Amino acid sequence: MLANYSLKTPVTHNGVTYKELTFRRPKTGDMMVLDKFDGEMSKMVALIAAISDVPIQVIKEADFADFTAISEVVAPLLGESQSPAESGQN
């Protein structure tokens, strides 16, 4: 399952301009990376970068309106990635 989002404000990082991002469902390794970050916002930025296969700096530099929209676009991709304990199912 994939999801796409066209940035309203493109981001340029290391000479590459990002206008559209494609997101995939997270893998176990993507979720493990989150342990390196403190705070929910930092973890979400790291996860979005991981599932779009772009440098984290691209997501950090994104306009907040784009970030908010991206969070909504990726929500269905993350819904089944929760563990039973996180989702309240045991």
Residue pairs with C-beta under 8 A, 6 or more apart in sequence:
1 24
1 25
1 76
1 77
2 22
2 23
2 24
3 22
3 23
3 73
3 74
3 76
3 77
4 20
4 21
4 22
4 23
4 73
5 20
5 21
5 23
5 66
5 69
5 70
5 73
6 19
6 20
7 18
7 19
7 20
7 21
7 62
7 63
7 66
8 63
8 65
8 66
8 69
9 62
9 63
9 65
9 66
10 17
10 18
10 19
11 17
11 18
11 58
11 61
11 62
12 18
13 55
13 57
13 58
13 61
14 55
18 54
18 58
21 52
21 54
21 70
22 52
23 48
23 51
23 52
23 70
23 73
23 74
23 77
24 51
24 52
24 53
24 77
25 51
25 77
25 80
25 81
26 47
26 50
26 51
26 77
26 78
26 81
30 47
30 50
30 51
31 47
31 81
33 46
33 47
33 50
34 43
34 46
34 47
36 46
37 43
37 45
37 46
44 71
45 56
45 59
45 60
45 67
46 56
47 78
48 59
48 67
48 70
48 71
48 74
49 55
49 56
49 58
49 59
51 74
51 77
52 58
52 59
59 67
59 70
62 70
84 90
